[in-house]
Structures are given as structure tokens and as C-alpha cells.
Amino acid sequence: MSNRIFSIIQWAALAIFCAIVAFPCTGQTSFKMNKKNGHYYITARINGNKESRILLASNIKGLIISEESFNKFFGESQFDVIDNETQRLGNVKVIKTLSGSVSIGDLEYNGMIMVVDKYDCVVVPVQSLQNNADADANLVSLDFKKKTLDFIKSCDVDTVKMHYFDITGYVPAPAFETTLVINDGAGNDGDMTAKFIFDLANGSPLFLFSRNNETVKFIKNNKLKRLPASDKSGNEKGQGIYAGFCQFGDRTIRDASVGIIGKIDIPGISGCAGPSMFNKVVIDKAGSRLYYE
């Protein structure tokens, strides 16, 4: 009797195994993020090829890929040529600019593709990814505590727990208006209502753009103390403000370094907030909202 029961269990287990093999779960719309030097990466199949390392960004105009990886993953005939002129993009050289669709896991990117001379990973603007497997689950959810990237439905947003900014446009990062309050720990404080962007590749909680007139007035009029800013190796990298207290919208952080940068000039934008300003961000392109907690 016991042998017969064991045999039934074996057959049941085999049937379940066969069902799993016959109908595998192949969907890849949720990803574990890896953090390195303040940046977030995922691994995913690109156009069905083996898994590759992908840097998540928000403040780039299109997907960036090295010439070597491009030749490995794609055939050039599948894309429209925008420009064959060589140009500089930061420290890399753009060899050609194309337009078309690229699959990343079971997501799809459709837009500009910049092929560069060298880069150690693929870079993708996360707000441009689409979940074609479920058109309703197209909100980009970035959980920086759990280190996960998911695509969710609007009904899955915890509106009780999360606050939101109204997105006013993309430059190319999502832009929004909010109020910033800073106390520099030296008896000086100030506030300003201005436009900022969410920069996913920014390793600091907040950067202020010193080429923006409103930002310059904010720092000068409130006599906020500017200090030398250094990287982890102790190399001086510019200036910053030690914020004993910093309120950004409904988010408050303490003992934070607020960077000041003069290299970035985006018309009408006073600064950028990075992932370390938040625990979680949800980008709702259709609803023009950036939820955060």
C-alpha cells in the first residue's frame, strides 16, 4: 500500500515537472538592481541574446551601446539612420545615431540609439521602457531599499504612503517643480520653489546647478556656506553645502551633502535629485506624475 502511495506521489510530481517544462515562466519585466558607485544596474537579455549588464539612467536622450556590443546583438539594417557624423558625448565618441526598437528582457525600448566607440555596458533611459506584455502595467517602479525594478499598474501605487510631483516635461529626465529647504548647520537657512529633475545616475541626494540664476541667488541671498567637496578617495571635486537639514518636497533628510555643479546647464532647471534622496520612486508617464517615498 505504501509503495502504491509513493508511486502516485512520484507520478504527480513528474506531471507537475512536465507542466513547468512545457509552460516555462519566461517573462522578464521585474529585475534585481545592483548598486555600484551610486549607480544602479540590471542584467537582462538584449534582443534575446545572453544576459548583459545594463546601466539604468533617466537623463539621457537615448540608449547608449558600444560598437562592439552593437555588432554582436544587432543587424544595422533593422534600424533607421539618423546621423553618421562622429560627435562627442562626454568622454566617449558617438560613431552613429540610429532609431528603432530594442528588446530588453520582455520590455521594449523604442527611440534613439547612440553607438559609441567604447562603453563597458549598455545604458538605457528607464522612463522609455515599455511593458508590451501588459499594457496596464507600464509604471516604472524603482525600489532603492529592496533594489528592485518593476513595472506595475496605477492601482498598485500606494497613494496613502507615497507623495508625488507633477511632471512638467522631460529634458530628457522627468522635470517637476517643488520647494527646497536647506539649513547649512552654520545658522543659515533658506528655501526656494524651483524646477528640478530626477537623475537616476546621480550618486548624490541633490545637486544644485550654479549656472542657473535662481540657484545662485538662493545660495547667495541666504548666505549658505559653501565647502570643498571631495570624492571617496579624498580628491577635491568642487563645492557643496553641508545640509544639517534638507527638505525636498515632502521628503526630509539630515546630515546630507548637497553638491554644487557648474558643468550642467538645463534652461529653467535649478538642480537634480538622485536615488539617495528617496526610498522609492514610481514614474507614471501617462499620468504625468513622479511618486516618491
C-alpha positions in Angstrom: 0.0 0.0 0.0 2.8 2.4 1.0 4.6 1.6 -2.3 1.4 2.4 -4.3 1.0 5.8 -2.5 4.7 6.6 -3.1 4.2 5.7 -6.8 1.2 8.1 -7.0 3.2 10.9 -5.4 6.1 10.2 -7.9 3.7 10.4 -10.9 2.1 13.6 -9.5 5.5 15.2 -9.1 6.5 14.2 -12.6 3.3 15.6 -14.0 3.9 19.0 -12.3 7.5 19.0 -13.5 6.4 18.3 -17.1 3.8 21.1 -16.9 6.5 23.5 -15.7 8.8 22.5 -18.6 6.0 22.7 -21.1 4.9 26.1 -20.0 8.0 27.9 -18.6 7.7 31.3 -16.9 9.8 33.3 -19.3 8.6 36.8 -18.5 11.3 39.3 -17.6 9.7 42.5 -16.5 11.0 42.5 -12.9 14.6 42.9 -12.2 17.0 42.9 -9.2 19.1 46.0 -9.3 22.8 46.0 -8.3 24.3 49.2 -6.9 27.8 50.3 -7.7 29.4 53.7 -7.1 25.9 55.2 -6.6 24.7 53.8 -10.0 22.1 51.1 -10.5 22.5 48.2 -12.9 20.4 45.2 -14.0 21.2 42.2 -16.1 18.8 41.3 -19.0 18.7 39.7 -22.4 19.1 42.2 -25.2 17.2 41.1 -28.3 17.1 37.6 -27.0 20.9 37.3 -26.6 22.7 36.2 -23.5 22.2 38.4 -20.4 24.1 41.7 -20.4 24.9 44.4 -17.9 22.7 47.5 -18.2 23.1 50.8 -16.5 19.7 52.5 -15.6 19.6 56.2 -16.4 17.0 58.9 -16.8 18.8 61.9 -18.0 19.9 60.7 -21.5 18.2 61.2 -24.8 18.5 57.6 -26.0 20.0 54.1 -25.5 23.8 54.0 -25.5 25.7 51.0 -26.7 29.3 50.3 -27.7 30.2 49.5 -31.3 31.4 46.0 -30.2 28.1 45.1 -28.5 26.0 46.7 -31.3 27.7 44.4 -33.9 27.2 41.4 -31.6 23.5 42.0 -30.9 22.1 43.7 -34.0 22.0 43.9 -37.7 22.3 47.6 -38.8 19.6 47.1 -41.5 16.9 46.8 -38.8 17.4 50.5 -37.7 16.8 53.9 -39.4 19.9 56.0 -39.6 19.6 59.5 -38.0 23.2 60.6 -38.3 26.5 59.1 -39.4 28.6 62.1 -38.2 31.0 61.5 -35.4 30.4 63.6 -32.3 31.5 63.7 -28.6 29.2 62.6 -25.7 31.1 63.3 -22.6 34.2 61.1 -22.6 33.1 58.8 -25.4 32.8 59.3 -29.2 29.4 58.7 -30.9 30.0 56.9 -34.1 26.5 56.8 -35.4 23.0 57.7 -34.2 20.1 55.4 -35.2 16.4 54.9 -34.4 14.5 51.7 -33.8 13.3 49.1 -31.3 15.3 47.0 -28.9 14.0 44.3 -26.6 15.4 44.2 -23.0 14.1 41.1 -21.3 10.4 41.3 -22.1 10.4 45.0 -22.2 10.8 47.2 -25.3 12.8 50.3 -25.9 11.8 52.4 -29.0 13.7 55.5 -29.8 17.2 56.9 -30.4 20.2 54.6 -30.3 23.7 56.0 -29.9 26.5 53.7 -30.9 29.8 54.8 -29.2 33.4 53.8 -29.7 33.6 52.1 -26.2 31.5 51.6 -23.2 31.5 48.7 -20.7 27.8 48.3 -20.5 24.5 49.3 -22.2 22.8 52.4 -20.9 19.1 52.8 -21.2 16.7 55.7 -20.2 14.4 53.7 -17.9 11.3 56.0 -18.5 11.4 55.0 -22.1 10.9 51.3 -21.5 7.5 49.8 -22.3 5.9 46.6 -21.0 4.2 45.2 -24.1 3.2 42.0 -22.2 0.8 44.0 -20.1 -0.1 47.5 -21.4 -1.7 48.4 -18.0 1.5 47.6 -16.1 3.6 50.4 -17.5 4.5 52.5 -14.4 8.2 52.2 -13.7 8.8 51.3 -10.0 12.3 51.7 -8.6 12.6 50.5 -5.0 16.0 51.6 -3.8 15.7 49.8 -0.5 14.8 46.4 -2.0 16.9 47.2 -5.1 14.2 46.1 -7.5 12.9 47.4 -10.8 9.3 46.5 -11.6 6.6 47.6 -14.0 3.3 48.0 -12.1 -0.3 49.1 -12.7 -1.6 52.5 -11.4 -3.8 50.7 -8.9 -0.7 49.2 -7.3 0.7 52.6 -6.3 0.3 53.1 -2.5 -1.1 56.6 -2.7 -1.5 56.8 1.1 2.2 56.1 1.7 3.6 57.9 -1.3 3.8 61.6 -2.2 4.1 62.8 -5.8 5.4 65.6 -8.0 3.5 66.7 -11.1 5.8 66.1 -14.1 6.0 69.2 -16.2 8.1 67.7 -19.0 11.1 65.6 -19.9 14.5 67.3 -20.5 15.2 64.4 -21.1 14.9 63.4 -17.4 11.4 63.9 -15.8 11.2 67.6 -14.6 9.0 68.9 -11.8 8.5 71.9 -9.5 8.9 71.6 -5.8 10.2 73.5 -2.7 13.6 73.0 -1.3 14.6 74.0 2.3 18.2 73.8 3.5 19.8 74.6 6.8 23.6 74.6 6.4 24.4 73.8 10.1 26.1 77.2 10.5 23.0 79.2 11.4 21.9 79.9 7.8 18.8 78.5 6.1 16.7 79.3 3.1 14.0 77.9 0.8 13.2 78.2 -2.8 10.5 76.9 -5.1 12.0 75.8 -8.4 12.2 73.2 -11.1 14.3 70.1 -10.6 14.9 66.8 -12.5 15.1 63.2 -11.3 18.5 61.9 -12.3 18.8 58.2 -11.8 22.5 58.1 -12.5 23.2 60.8 -9.9 25.1 59.3 -6.9 24.3 62.2 -4.5 20.9 63.1 -3.0 20.9 66.5 -4.5 22.9 68.7 -6.9 22.3 72.4 -7.4 23.2 73.9 -10.8 25.3 77.0 -10.3 24.7 78.2 -13.9 21.1 78.7 -13.1 20.4 82.3 -11.9 17.7 81.3 -9.3 20.1 78.8 -7.8 22.9 81.4 -7.5 20.5 83.9 -5.8 19.2 81.2 -3.4 22.8 80.3 -2.2 24.0 83.9 -2.1 20.9 85.6 -0.5 20.7 83.0 2.2 24.4 83.1 2.8 24.6 79.3 2.6 28.1 78.1 3.5 29.9 76.5 0.6 32.6 73.9 1.4 35.1 72.0 -0.7 33.6 68.7 -1.9 35.7 65.6 -2.2 35.2 62.1 -3.6 35.7 58.9 -1.7 39.4 59.0 -2.4 39.7 62.4 -0.9 40.2 64.2 -4.2 38.6 67.6 -4.3 35.7 67.7 -6.9 34.2 71.1 -6.5 32.0 72.6 -3.8 29.0 71.7 -1.8 26.7 72.6 1.1 26.6 70.6 4.3 22.9 70.3 5.0 22.1 69.5 8.6 18.5 69.6 7.5 17.2 69.3 3.9 13.6 69.1 2.9 12.8 68.4 -0.7 9.1 68.3 -1.3 7.7 66.1 1.4 11.0 64.2 1.8 13.4 65.1 4.6 17.0 64.1 5.0 19.6 65.1 7.5 23.4 65.5 7.5 23.5 65.4 3.8 25.9 66.7 1.2 24.3 68.9 -1.4 26.6 69.3 -4.4 27.1 72.4 -6.5 28.0 71.8 -10.1 28.7 74.3 -12.9 29.0 71.9 -15.8 25.3 71.3 -16.3 23.1 73.9 -17.8 19.5 73.0 -18.5 17.3 76.0 -19.2 14.8 76.6 -16.3 16.2 73.8 -14.1 17.8 74.6 -10.8 19.1 71.1 -9.8 18.7 67.4 -9.8 17.7 64.8 -7.2 19.2 61.4 -7.2 18.1 58.0 -5.9 19.6 58.5 -2.5 17.1 61.3 -1.9 14.3 58.7 -1.9 13.5 55.2 -0.7 11.3 54.5 -3.8 10.2 56.2 -7.0 7.4 55.4 -9.4 7.4 57.1 -12.8 3.9 57.4 -14.3 4.3 58.9 -17.8 0.7 58.6 -18.7 -0.5 60.3 -15.5 2.4 62.8 -15.6 3.3 62.1 -12.0 6.5 61.0 -10.2 5.5 59.3 -7.0 8.1 59.0 -4.2 8.6 58.0 -0.6 
